[in-house]
């Protein structure tokens, strides 16, 4: 398994363990040089958003993957976690609806956890 697929699978598991809502994996490697995968999820409140971010950091860190950059932690309404080939977006429900990244990246391929 290549690193980006392994990271994407670990991110999904970390988000799922903390009951992340509507977890989407979008494969963008054929349409962008930014990353191989965008993973998008939301929490129902600020505390859950923080827990989702911590879960991803912990799980990937234990598996040898360190974040390159995290943006938005103070606001807890949209946190972007850059792991190079995998970019994780954790939103509040309201901000996810507002920014609608799935629409912006609709040319990407939505994949299930089983396809990783």
ABEGO torsion letter per residue (X at the ends): XBAAAAAAAAAAAAAAAAGBBGBBBBBAAAABAABABBBBBBBABAAAAAAAAAAAAAAAAAAGBBBABBBGAAAGABBBBBAGABBBBBBBAAAAAAAGAAAAAAABBBBBAAAX
